[in-house]
Structures are given as C-alpha cells and as structure tokens.
Amino acid sequence: KWNATSAPYPQERCIQQLFEEQVRKSPDAPAVVDEDRVLSYGELNAEANQLAHHLIGLGVVPDDRVAICVERSAAMVIGLLGILKAGGAYVPLDPAYPSERLSQIVSDASPSLVLSDRAGREALGETAVAGRTLIDLEPLRAGRATMWRSQPMENPQVAGLTSRHLAYVIYTSG
C-alpha cells in the first residue's frame, strides 16, 4: 500500500500549460529565488515568454531539440520554460560534465540551438557548438536586458503542440 502513489493528472496538458495555470492563480507569488534575485510567477512567465517568442522566430517547432548548458540559476529556469513554451524539447547539459562528454551528447542529440551562459560555453568548448546557433543567457543571470526583450510577454500559441510532443531528451550515465 505504500507504493500506491497514483493520483489523477491531466495527461493532455503540457508542462508549460500547467505552469501558466499557476501564473494565473498566483502571479505575484515568488516562483524562483536565485541569490538576491526573486522572480514572481508573473515575472518568470513574462521572461520565459519573451525567450520563447525569440526561439520561435529562430525556427523552433514542436519536437525540435534545444540544448541548454547553464549553471543552476533563474536563467536556467527561464531557459527551460522558454524552450517548452516554444514547443521545443530541452536537452539539459551540465557544465560540470567533461567537455568530451558534452560534445558527444551535442553530436548525438543534434540540437537546433544551444542556450548557454559563460560557464556553459567554457564547458562545451568551440568544437561542440561549431555550426550551431548559440544563444547567450548570461544577461539573464544578472537580470540585465537581453536581445529578445522587445518580444511579446504574452504566452505564445504554438499550433498543433500537444502533450504527445517531446518535452526533454536526457542522457544518463547508464
């Protein structure tokens, strides 16, 4: 009986839709605390939406793999949500991994774009990102303006996106 943990879950809803529901319920509640920076659900949603619109403008469509190699931070959460809201599937890359392993993952996953901060770029090295569009999330880490700040803050509507599309691709040590 201890393992009977099933609970009803809206399987037809995407992760970002569930997040957006929480935004509507508690827009001013703290969602992310990163050192001295606190983002409310509304602020996090707006920043992720702007990134998502930028990614859509770069051609991201449902099931596209988008790598993200950043230190744990508010920028990482904005990046993950932005990828999902654009319809992409995130490929998390830990900047603590050896560059050779990261290169193997990038080569195998063949992401359409790579989101990174300074630590991510250093870990990946030039070889792993050669020929790929690299998006710098470093300004997000400091709460500074980004090149996509002019994008709409409204939730993007991705035609045909359903819960049956990819959400992420994870590589494990096994």
HELIX and SHEET records of a PDB file:
HELIX    1   1 ILE A   15  LYS A   25  1                                  11    
HELIX    2   2 TYR A   41  GLY A   57  1                                  17    
HELIX    3   3 ALA A   74  LYS A   85  1                                  12    
HELIX    4   4 SER A   99  ALA A  109  1                                  11    
HELIX    5   5 ARG A  118  VAL A  129  1                                  12    
HELIX    6   6 GLU A  138  ARG A  141  1                                   4    
SHEET    1   A 2 PRO A  30  ASP A  34  0                                        
SHEET    2   A 2 ARG A  37  SER A  40 -1                                        
SHEET    1   B 4 ALA A  89  PRO A  92  0                                        
SHEET    2   B 4 ARG A  65  CYS A  69  1                                        
SHEET    3   B 4 LEU A 113  SER A 116  1                                        
SHEET    4   B 4 THR A 133  ASP A 136  1                                        
END                                                                             
